[in-house]
Amino acid sequence: MATIKIKQTKSRIGAPETQRRTLDALGLTKMNRVVEHEDNPSIRGLINKVHHLVTVID
């Protein structure tokens, strides 16, 4: 299955608790950290929830 790289580009400071937990679920704990996940609808949903804090890399 295809993979997708996600990079946290903005700080979690000031974000609601649910968005902080979403970043934790994606494995993003620090700024500019890049993680790789399988490209599936559940991961896309998590990305959509915090789209203003992350960037999707090809």
PDB file with SEQRES, HELIX, SHEET and CRYST1 records, atoms N, CA, C and O in Angstrom:
SEQRES   1 A   58  MET ALA THR ILE LYS ILE LYS GLN THR LYS SER ARG ILE          
SEQRES   2 A   58  GLY ALA PRO GLU THR GLN ARG ARG THR LEU ASP ALA LEU          
SEQRES   3 A   58  GLY LEU THR LYS MET ASN ARG VAL VAL GLU HIS GLU ASP          
SEQRES   4 A   58  ASN PRO SER ILE ARG GLY LEU ILE ASN LYS VAL HIS HIS          
SEQRES   5 A   58  LEU VAL THR VAL ILE ASP                                      
HELIX    1 AA1 GLU A   17  LEU A   26  1                                  10    
HELIX    2 AA2 PRO A   41  LYS A   49  1                                   9    
SHEET    1 AA1 3 VAL A  34  GLU A  38  0                                        
SHEET    2 AA1 3 THR A   3  GLN A   8 -1                                        
SHEET    3 AA1 3 VAL A  54  ILE A  57 -1                                        
CRYST1    1.000    1.000    1.000  90.00  90.00  90.00 P 1           1          
ATOM      1  N   MET A   1       0.836  -1.183   0.000  1.00  0.00           N  
ATOM      2  CA  MET A   1       0.000   0.000   0.000  1.00  0.00           C  
ATOM      3  C   MET A   1       0.884   1.252   0.000  1.00  0.00           C  
ATOM      4  O   MET A   1       2.014   1.222   0.488  1.00  0.00           O  
ATOM      5  N   ALA A   2       0.373   2.319  -0.537  1.00  0.00           N  
ATOM      6  CA  ALA A   2       1.130   3.572  -0.623  1.00  0.00           C  
ATOM      7  C   ALA A   2       1.313   4.185   0.762  1.00  0.00           C  
ATOM      8  O   ALA A   2       0.510   3.973   1.671  1.00  0.00           O  
ATOM      9  N   THR A   3       2.386   4.943   0.890  1.00  0.00           N  
ATOM     10  CA  THR A   3       2.643   5.619   2.157  1.00  0.00           C  
ATOM     11  C   THR A   3       2.538   7.119   1.964  1.00  0.00           C  
ATOM     12  O   THR A   3       2.582   7.627   0.844  1.00  0.00           O  
ATOM     13  N   ILE A   4       2.398   7.808   3.075  1.00  0.00           N  
ATOM     14  CA  ILE A   4       2.262   9.255   3.065  1.00  0.00           C  
ATOM     15  C   ILE A   4       3.151   9.811   4.172  1.00  0.00           C  
ATOM     16  O   ILE A   4       3.192   9.261   5.273  1.00  0.00           O  
ATOM     17  N   LYS A   5       3.861  10.897   3.884  1.00  0.00           N  
ATOM     18  CA  LYS A   5       4.714  11.543   4.876  1.00  0.00           C  
ATOM     19  C   LYS A   5       4.017  12.791   5.381  1.00  0.00           C  
ATOM     20  O   LYS A   5       3.468  13.570   4.602  1.00  0.00           O  
ATOM     21  N   ILE A   6       4.044  12.973   6.697  1.00  0.00           N  
ATOM     22  CA  ILE A   6       3.373  14.096   7.342  1.00  0.00           C  
ATOM     23  C   ILE A   6       4.394  14.836   8.180  1.00  0.00           C  
ATOM     24  O   ILE A   6       5.149  14.221   8.934  1.00  0.00           O  
ATOM     25  N   LYS A   7       4.422  16.168   8.051  1.00  0.00           N  
ATOM     26  CA  LYS A   7       5.358  16.989   8.801  1.00  0.00           C  
ATOM     27  C   LYS A   7       4.578  18.005   9.624  1.00  0.00           C  
ATOM     28  O   LYS A   7       3.675  18.666   9.111  1.00  0.00           O  
ATOM     29  N   GLN A   8       4.927  18.128  10.900  1.00  0.00           N  
ATOM     30  CA  GLN A   8       4.292  19.140  11.746  1.00  0.00           C  
ATOM     31  C   GLN A   8       4.980  20.468  11.491  1.00  0.00           C  
ATOM     32  O   GLN A   8       6.180  20.601  11.729  1.00  0.00           O  
ATOM     33  N   THR A   9       4.223  21.463  11.002  1.00  0.00           N  
ATOM     34  CA  THR A   9       4.803  22.745  10.622  1.00  0.00           C  
ATOM     35  C   THR A   9       4.458  23.865  11.596  1.00  0.00           C  
ATOM     36  O   THR A   9       5.119  24.904  11.598  1.00  0.00           O  
ATOM     37  N   LYS A  10       3.442  23.673  12.417  1.00  0.00           N  
ATOM     38  CA  LYS A  10       3.067  24.697  13.395  1.00  0.00           C  
ATOM     39  C   LYS A  10       2.992  24.082  14.778  1.00  0.00           C  
ATOM     40  O   LYS A  10       2.807  22.874  14.927  1.00  0.00           O  
ATOM     41  N   SER A  11       3.137  24.926  15.784  1.00  0.00           N  
ATOM     42  CA  SER A  11       3.195  24.476  17.163  1.00  0.00           C  
ATOM     43  C   SER A  11       1.833  24.014  17.669  1.00  0.00           C  
ATOM     44  O   SER A  11       0.785  24.494  17.235  1.00  0.00           O  
ATOM     45  N   ARG A  12       1.886  23.070  18.596  1.00  0.00           N  
ATOM     46  CA  ARG A  12       0.673  22.589  19.245  1.00  0.00           C  
ATOM     47  C   ARG A  12       0.255  23.466  20.414  1.00  0.00           C  
ATOM     48  O   ARG A  12      -0.817  23.264  20.985  1.00  0.00           O  
ATOM     49  N   ILE A  13       1.087  24.438  20.780  1.00  0.00           N  
ATOM     50  CA  ILE A  13       0.768  25.323  21.893  1.00  0.00           C  
ATOM     51  C   ILE A  13      -0.474  26.144  21.537  1.00  0.00           C  
ATOM     52  O   ILE A  13      -0.525  26.774  20.480  1.00  0.00           O  
ATOM     53  N   GLY A  14      -1.444  26.134  22.396  1.00  0.00           N  
ATOM     54  CA  GLY A  14      -2.683  26.869  22.164  1.00  0.00           C  
ATOM     55  C   GLY A  14      -3.739  26.065  21.433  1.00  0.00           C  
ATOM     56  O   GLY A  14      -4.876  26.518  21.301  1.00  0.00           O  
ATOM     57  N   ALA A  15      -3.385  24.874  20.952  1.00  0.00           N  
ATOM     58  CA  ALA A  15      -4.353  24.025  20.260  1.00  0.00           C  
ATOM     59  C   ALA A  15      -5.223  23.309  21.289  1.00  0.00           C  
ATOM     60  O   ALA A  15      -4.767  23.038  22.400  1.00  0.00           O  
ATOM     61  N   PRO A  16      -6.460  23.004  20.936  1.00  0.00           N  
ATOM     62  CA  PRO A  16      -7.325  22.267  21.863  1.00  0.00           C  
ATOM     63  C   PRO A  16      -6.750  20.875  22.170  1.00  0.00           C  
ATOM     64  O   PRO A  16      -5.952  20.332  21.406  1.00  0.00           O  
ATOM     65  N   GLU A  17      -7.171  20.330  23.281  1.00  0.00           N  
ATOM     66  CA  GLU A  17      -6.665  19.026  23.723  1.00  0.00           C  
ATOM     67  C   GLU A  17      -6.918  17.928  22.686  1.00  0.00           C  
ATOM     68  O   GLU A  17      -6.079  17.047  22.497  1.00  0.00           O  
ATOM     69  N   THR A  18      -8.066  17.978  22.020  1.00  0.00           N  
ATOM     70  CA  THR A  18      -8.360  16.935  21.028  1.00  0.00           C  
ATOM     71  C   THR A  18      -7.374  16.977  19.864  1.00  0.00           C  
ATOM     72  O   THR A  18      -6.992  15.934  19.335  1.00  0.00           O  
ATOM     73  N   GLN A  19      -6.966  18.171  19.470  1.00  0.00           N  
ATOM     74  CA  GLN A  19      -5.997  18.287  18.383  1.00  0.00           C  
ATOM     75  C   GLN A  19      -4.616  17.838  18.833  1.00  0.00           C  
ATOM     76  O   GLN A  19      -3.871  17.258  18.043  1.00  0.00           O  
ATOM     77  N   ARG A  20      -4.259  18.095  20.086  1.00  0.00           N  
ATOM     78  CA  ARG A  20      -2.979  17.618  20.619  1.00  0.00           C  
ATOM     79  C   ARG A  20      -2.950  16.093  20.650  1.00  0.00           C  
ATOM     80  O   ARG A  20      -1.931  15.477  20.339  1.00  0.00           O  
ATOM     81  N   ARG A  21      -4.067  15.496  21.023  1.00  0.00           N  
ATOM     82  CA  ARG A  21      -4.146  14.031  21.031  1.00  0.00           C  
ATOM     83  C   ARG A  21      -4.083  13.466  19.628  1.00  0.00           C  
ATOM     84  O   ARG A  21      -3.519  12.391  19.422  1.00  0.00           O  
ATOM     85  N   THR A  22      -4.643  14.159  18.666  1.00  0.00           N  
ATOM     86  CA  THR A  22      -4.569  13.729  17.274  1.00  0.00           C  
ATOM     87  C   THR A  22      -3.129  13.760  16.781  1.00  0.00           C  
ATOM     88  O   THR A  22      -2.691  12.838  16.092  1.00  0.00           O  
ATOM     89  N   LEU A  23      -2.390  14.809  17.126  1.00  0.00           N  
ATOM     90  CA  LEU A  23      -0.974  14.870  16.755  1.00  0.00           C  
ATOM     91  C   LEU A  23      -0.199  13.730  17.407  1.00  0.00           C  
ATOM     92  O   LEU A  23       0.674  13.134  16.777  1.00  0.00           O  
ATOM     93  N   ASP A  24      -0.509  13.426  18.654  1.00  0.00           N  
ATOM     94  CA  ASP A  24       0.136  12.293  19.328  1.00  0.00           C  
ATOM     95  C   ASP A  24      -0.181  10.985  18.619  1.00  0.00           C  
ATOM     96  O   ASP A  24       0.695  10.133  18.467  1.00  0.00           O  
ATOM     97  N   ALA A  25      -1.424  10.819  18.186  1.00  0.00           N  
ATOM     98  CA  ALA A  25      -1.822   9.595  17.486  1.00  0.00           C  
ATOM     99  C   ALA A  25      -1.079   9.448  16.160  1.00  0.00           C  
ATOM    100  O   ALA A  25      -0.790   8.334  15.721  1.00  0.00           O  
ATOM    101  N   LEU A  26      -0.773  10.579  15.526  1.00  0.00           N  
ATOM    102  CA  LEU A  26      -0.014  10.538  14.285  1.00  0.00           C  
ATOM    103  C   LEU A  26       1.483  10.346  14.534  1.00  0.00           C  
ATOM    104  O   LEU A  26       2.237  10.064  13.602  1.00  0.00           O  
ATOM    105  N   GLY A  27       1.910  10.496  15.780  1.00  0.00           N  
ATOM    106  CA  GLY A  27       3.325  10.343  16.102  1.00  0.00           C  
ATOM    107  C   GLY A  27       4.109  11.632  15.999  1.00  0.00           C  
ATOM    108  O   GLY A  27       5.339  11.612  15.954  1.00  0.00           O  
ATOM    109  N   LEU A  28       3.409  12.756  15.961  1.00  0.00           N  
ATOM    110  CA  LEU A  28       4.057  14.059  15.849  1.00  0.00           C  
ATOM    111  C   LEU A  28       4.123  14.703  17.224  1.00  0.00           C  
ATOM    112  O   LEU A  28       3.110  15.158  17.754  1.00  0.00           O  
ATOM    113  N   THR A  29       5.315  14.739  17.798  1.00  0.00           N  
ATOM    114  CA  THR A  29       5.461  15.272  19.146  1.00  0.00           C  
ATOM    115  C   THR A  29       6.279  16.555  19.184  1.00  0.00           C  
ATOM    116  O   THR A  29       6.247  17.271  20.185  1.00  0.00           O  
ATOM    117  N   LYS A  30       7.010  16.862  18.115  1.00  0.00           N  
ATOM    118  CA  LYS A  30       7.825  18.070  18.070  1.00  0.00           C  
ATOM    119  C   LYS A  30       7.678  18.740  16.712  1.00  0.00           C  
ATOM    120  O   LYS A  30       7.248  18.126  15.735  1.00  0.00           O  
ATOM    121  N   MET A  31       8.046  20.011  16.679  1.00  0.00           N  
ATOM    122  CA  MET A  31       8.003  20.771  15.429  1.00  0.00           C  
ATOM    123  C   MET A  31       8.969  20.181  14.405  1.00  0.00           C  
ATOM    124  O   MET A  31      10.033  19.674  14.762  1.00  0.00           O  
ATOM    125  N   ASN A  32       8.592  20.253  13.140  1.00  0.00           N  
ATOM    126  CA  ASN A  32       9.403  19.820  11.998  1.00  0.00           C  
ATOM    127  C   ASN A  32       9.722  18.329  12.000  1.00  0.00           C  
ATOM    128  O   ASN A  32      10.609  17.888  11.269  1.00  0.00           O  
ATOM    129  N   ARG A  33       9.026  17.565  12.795  1.00  0.00           N  
ATOM    130  CA  ARG A  33       9.205  16.110  12.781  1.00  0.00           C  
ATOM    131  C   ARG A  33       8.393  15.528  11.629  1.00  0.00           C  
ATOM    132  O   ARG A  33       7.266  15.952  11.378  1.00  0.00           O  
ATOM    133  N   VAL A  34       8.974  14.551  10.931  1.00  0.00           N  
ATOM    134  CA  VAL A  34       8.309  13.915   9.795  1.00  0.00           C  
ATOM    135  C   VAL A  34       8.045  12.462  10.157  1.00  0.00           C  
ATOM    136  O   VAL A  34       8.941  11.765  10.633  1.00  0.00           O  
ATOM    137  N   VAL A  35       6.817  12.002   9.932  1.00  0.00           N  
ATOM    138  CA  VAL A  35       6.448  10.609  10.147  1.00  0.00           C  
ATOM    139  C   VAL A  35       5.865  10.054   8.856  1.00  0.00           C  
ATOM    140  O   VAL A  35       5.390  10.801   8.001  1.00  0.00           O  
ATOM    141  N   GLU A  36       5.907   8.744   8.730  1.00  0.00           N  
ATOM    142  CA  GLU A  36       5.386   8.090   7.535  1.00  0.00           C  
ATOM    143  C   GLU A  36       4.327   7.079   7.951  1.00  0.00           C  
ATOM    144  O   GLU A  36       4.559   6.250   8.831  1.00  0.00           O  
ATOM    145  N   HIS A  37       3.170   7.151   7.315  1.00  0.00           N  
ATOM    146  CA  HIS A  37       2.058   6.244   7.586  1.00  0.00           C  
ATOM    147  C   HIS A  37       1.524   5.700   6.271  1.00  0.00           C  
ATOM    148  O   HIS A  37       1.779   6.258   5.204  1.00  0.00           O  
ATOM    149  N   GLU A  38       0.780   4.604   6.362  1.00  0.00           N  
ATOM    150  CA  GLU A  38       0.084   4.107   5.188  1.00  0.00           C  
ATOM    151  C   GLU A  38      -1.027   5.085   4.827  1.00  0.00           C  
ATOM    152  O   GLU A  38      -1.658   5.679   5.701  1.00  0.00           O  
ATOM    153  N   ASP A  39      -1.254   5.242   3.538  1.00  0.00           N  
ATOM    154  CA  ASP A  39      -2.283   6.176   3.072  1.00  0.00           C  
ATOM    155  C   ASP A  39      -3.628   5.461   3.065  1.00  0.00           C  
ATOM    156  O   ASP A  39      -3.961   4.749   2.117  1.00  0.00           O  
ATOM    157  N   ASN A  40      -4.401   5.661   4.141  1.00  0.00           N  
ATOM    158  CA  ASN A  40      -5.733   5.072   4.220  1.00  0.00           C  
ATOM    159  C   ASN A  40      -6.711   6.110   4.764  1.00  0.00           C  
ATOM    160  O   ASN A  40      -6.288   7.154   5.260  1.00  0.00           O  
ATOM    161  N   PRO A  41      -7.997   5.841   4.680  1.00  0.00           N  
ATOM    162  CA  PRO A  41      -8.989   6.842   5.093  1.00  0.00           C  
ATOM    163  C   PRO A  41      -8.887   7.278   6.550  1.00  0.00           C  
ATOM    164  O   PRO A  41      -9.176   8.434   6.857  1.00  0.00           O  
ATOM    165  N   SER A  42      -8.489   6.398   7.447  1.00  0.00           N  
ATOM    166  CA  SER A  42      -8.406   6.790   8.855  1.00  0.00           C  
ATOM    167  C   SER A  42      -7.275   7.792   9.082  1.00  0.00           C  
ATOM    168  O   SER A  42      -7.439   8.747   9.841  1.00  0.00           O  
ATOM    169  N   ILE A  43      -6.142   7.585   8.438  1.00  0.00           N  
ATOM    170  CA  ILE A  43      -5.028   8.526   8.554  1.00  0.00           C  
ATOM    171  C   ILE A  43      -5.405   9.845   7.889  1.00  0.00           C  
ATOM    172  O   ILE A  43      -5.095  10.914   8.415  1.00  0.00           O  
ATOM    173  N   ARG A  44      -6.066   9.781   6.747  1.00  0.00           N  
ATOM    174  CA  ARG A  44      -6.512  11.009   6.073  1.00  0.00           C  
ATOM    175  C   ARG A  44      -7.468  11.797   6.959  1.00  0.00           C  
ATOM    176  O   ARG A  44      -7.436  13.028   6.953  1.00  0.00           O  
ATOM    177  N   GLY A  45      -8.315  11.116   7.718  1.00  0.00           N  
ATOM    178  CA  GLY A  45      -9.229  11.793   8.633  1.00  0.00           C  
ATOM    179  C   GLY A  45      -8.491  12.504   9.754  1.00  0.00           C  
ATOM    180  O   GLY A  45      -8.854  13.616  10.138  1.00  0.00           O  
ATOM    181  N   LEU A  46      -7.442  11.855  10.283  1.00  0.00           N  
ATOM    182  CA  LEU A  46      -6.640  12.496  11.322  1.00  0.00           C  
ATOM    183  C   LEU A  46      -5.931  13.731  10.770  1.00  0.00           C  
ATOM    184  O   LEU A  46      -5.860  14.765  11.433  1.00  0.00           O  
ATOM    185  N   ILE A  47      -5.410  13.612   9.553  1.00  0.00           N  
ATOM    186  CA  ILE A  47      -4.729  14.746   8.923  1.00  0.00           C  
ATOM    187  C   ILE A  47      -5.713  15.891   8.713  1.00  0.00           C  
ATOM    188  O   ILE A  47      -5.374  17.054   8.932  1.00  0.00           O  
ATOM    189  N   ASN A  48      -6.924  15.563   8.293  1.00  0.00           N  
ATOM    190  CA  ASN A  48      -7.934  16.592   8.046  1.00  0.00           C  
ATOM    191  C   ASN A  48      -8.292  17.342   9.326  1.00  0.00           C  
ATOM    192  O   ASN A  48      -8.617  18.529   9.284  1.00  0.00           O  
ATOM    193  N   LYS A  49      -8.231  16.655  10.453  1.00  0.00           N  
ATOM    194  CA  LYS A  49      -8.578  17.278  11.730  1.00  0.00           C  
ATOM    195  C   LYS A  49      -7.540  18.318  12.151  1.00  0.00           C  
ATOM    196  O   LYS A  49      -7.888  19.301  12.805  1.00  0.00           O  
ATOM    197  N   VAL A  50      -6.273  18.119  11.787  1.00  0.00           N  
ATOM    198  CA  VAL A  50      -5.202  19.033  12.176  1.00  0.00           C  
ATOM    199  C   VAL A  50      -4.492  19.601  10.943  1.00  0.00           C  
ATOM    200  O   VAL A  50      -3.288  19.859  10.980  1.00  0.00           O  
ATOM    201  N   HIS A  51      -5.238  19.794   9.855  1.00  0.00           N  
ATOM    202  CA  HIS A  51      -4.650  20.225   8.587  1.00  0.00           C  
ATOM    203  C   HIS A  51      -3.927  21.572   8.690  1.00  0.00           C  
ATOM    204  O   HIS A  51      -3.023  21.852   7.903  1.00  0.00           O  
ATOM    205  N   HIS A  52      -4.321  22.399   9.649  1.00  0.00           N  
ATOM    206  CA  HIS A  52      -3.700  23.724   9.803  1.00  0.00           C  
ATOM    207  C   HIS A  52      -2.374  23.650  10.565  1.00  0.00           C  
ATOM    208  O   HIS A  52      -1.648  24.642  10.632  1.00  0.00           O  
ATOM    209  N   LEU A  53      -2.049  22.482  11.141  1.00  0.00           N  
ATOM    210  CA  LEU A  53      -0.811  22.309  11.887  1.00  0.00           C  
ATOM    211  C   LEU A  53       0.219  21.448  11.155  1.00  0.00           C  
ATOM    212  O   LEU A  53       1.390  21.427  11.533  1.00  0.00           O  
ATOM    213  N   VAL A  54      -0.207  20.748  10.121  1.00  0.00           N  
ATOM    214  CA  VAL A  54       0.680  19.802   9.442  1.00  0.00           C  
ATOM    215  C   VAL A  54       0.737  20.075   7.952  1.00  0.00           C  
ATOM    216  O   VAL A  54      -0.096  20.793   7.398  1.00  0.00           O  
ATOM    217  N   THR A  55       1.753  19.479   7.307  1.00  0.00           N  
ATOM    218  CA  THR A  55       1.901  19.531   5.855  1.00  0.00           C  
ATOM    219  C   THR A  55       2.108  18.109   5.363  1.00  0.00           C  
ATOM    220  O   THR A  55       2.846  17.337   5.975  1.00  0.00           O  
ATOM    221  N   VAL A  56       1.456  17.763   4.256  1.00  0.00           N  
ATOM    222  CA  VAL A  56       1.627  16.448   3.658  1.00  0.00           C  
ATOM    223  C   VAL A  56       2.730  16.546   2.604  1.00  0.00           C  
ATOM    224  O   VAL A  56       2.679  17.388   1.707  1.00  0.00           O  
ATOM    225  N   ILE A  57       3.725  15.668   2.731  1.00  0.00           N  
ATOM    226  CA  ILE A  57       4.842  15.624   1.800  1.00  0.00           C  
ATOM    227  C   ILE A  57       4.606  14.467   0.842  1.00  0.00           C  
ATOM    228  O   ILE A  57       4.107  13.416   1.245  1.00  0.00           O  
ATOM    229  N   ASP A  58       4.960  14.656  -0.415  1.00  0.00           N  
ATOM    230  CA  ASP A  58       4.796  13.571  -1.406  1.00  0.00           C  
ATOM    231  C   ASP A  58       5.425  12.358  -0.860  1.00  0.00           C  
ATOM    232  O   ASP A  58       5.416  11.313  -1.510  1.00  0.00           O  
TER     233      ASP A  58                                                      
END                                                                             
